[in-house]
Amino acid sequence: MITGKNFIGNKTSSKGTITYKTFNPVLNKETPWTFKEATSDEINEAVSLAVEAFKEYKSCSGAKKATFLNAIADEIEALGDSLIETYTAESGLPEGRAKGERGRTMGQLRAFATLLEEGSWVEATIDTAQPERQPLPKPDIRKMQFPIGPVVVFGTSNFPLAFSTAGGDTASALAAGCPVIVKSHPMHAATGELVSAAITKAAEKTGMPKGVFSNINSKGIEVGKQLVMHPKIKAVGFTGSIKGGTALYELASQRKEPIPVYAEMGSINPVIAFPSALMEKGDFWAKQYAGSITLGAGQFCTNPGLILGVKSDALTKFINTLGKEISQIEPTPMLHPNIHKAYKTGMETASSQAQTKEVAAYTGKANPNYGKAKVLTVDGNVFLNNTVLHQEVFGPYSIIVQCENDTELENILNALEGQLTGTILGNAEELTQKSKIVDALKEKVGRLILNSVPTGVEVCPAMHHGGPFPATTDAKYTSVGVSAVKRWVCPVAYQNWPLELLPDALKNENPLQITRIVNGIYTDKKV
Ligand code: NAP
């Protein structure tokens, strides 16, 4: 049963008077549940408990934290159909997507557990002393990563599970050894409550300190602001709009002690269609891209919002086929009336820009909150000089830019803001011949894709889901894959420290049997 309460440490709490409801976009009506926004006292209590929990949790062994993360995955699985039904009711996303996202969420938790069990992620680096060195002796120096402290995670609207309560940000922060306070996304507060109950149960079963996890309800930005400004919070994870992410980033940098905000924000994910792809497989790619643009009503951070090519008959044919395909795809519900409204506004703004032409639009009748696809086209020089067209339109939308030549295409890439992904459709010969274009794209993105669609992010250690601003606030870090743990740690070096008092990861005997860098060489041997 959904209670609408906050989770403060291992207890539920509802002291506030501000209430709100979530919304079923398919039925176009509110869900039956009522949620209570957290009060300042409840927020302070969650932070105080997290501070206390950190004293113990930061020293938990990798094996113990792994047991906790695996237990969270098990408890999420044990929620069974109730989680899937609540997710679909609050998001309008289909059951298959809900189940897939649940699997991905559990997979992420288990991947971090495996990382902890293996242990080398702490990056233990040992430089042994050289007392005889001239002109000065070299001291013994040993460094490793340590957790930074309580972290605030903002749940995101478009991934109610995989980027929310127990999503990648939470899993990676808990793996690092940081207690987590989730600021629940107001559009799927019931899904968040079920997952919070699962995390709390797992924490109790595995003997984690009270306060290692809290879930704070809110509708409106004040609660999130208070959390970010709390002096005991050490970092923030966020996925959402550029406006929201940059507001939180600026807020955090104005604190007496500024803290990092790892925000993943907007991206239009440029796709470049080289001549070989258009001539040899134009129809194939048009069909693939019609599917990718409309997948999940276009509500993916990796949605292909910009397709670039040099004018040719093959490009015209590609555009026509894409148009035909798009206009046949039935609209699907968007997450919420507000996101639907934002999509309509963004799409109308783009369509009203001078010299843009419609390639395709779904013209049939659609239910309220359903996103009708739209694809525009425009000449390269017009796109280059109108940055309104460079902005993300979150939904089933894309613009195809027809360039005069490769130089114009390269100039456009140079004028774009930072992106999560950049895709090239073409062959290896073109990658070499058009290396200036490839280089220009590489400067702007966190992931280069060849002959595929950008939607669908593989969760694996080599994944980099990040990119230059405004795709993220820090291009060095990923929010997908086990490297995401690096956002929540900080190195400390020990100089001339008594060997027996060093953390296990830095001891000569290497009791954890992890891979370390000893005097410049990767090894799992004793020093
Ligand atoms: P959002 O508006 O950025 O909100 C995300 C979370 O941050 C919410 O919990 C929100 O709180 C909070 N927040 C936003 N601005 C804040 C501020 N100034 N101070 C404190 N907290 C703040 O994103 P959304 O609700 O998920 O969707 C809105 C739009 O964001 C979409 O239409 C889309 O354009 C974009 N979006 C992009 C991506 C992407 O991956 N590129 C993903 C999701 C959304 P409240 O809701 O409680 O106000």
Boltz pocket constraint, residues with backbone or C-beta under 6 A from the ligand:
constraints:
  - pocket:
      binder: B
      contacts: [[A, 154], [A, 155], [A, 156], [A, 157], [A, 158], [A, 183], [A, 184], [A, 185], [A, 186], [A, 218], [A, 219], [A, 220], [A, 221], [A, 222], [A, 224], [A, 225], [A, 239], [A, 240], [A, 241], [A, 242], [A, 243], [A, 244], [A, 245], [A, 247], [A, 248], [A, 264], [A, 265], [A, 266], [A, 267], [A, 300], [A, 301], [A, 302], [A, 338], [A, 339], [A, 342], [A, 343], [A, 392], [A, 394]]
      max_distance: 6.0
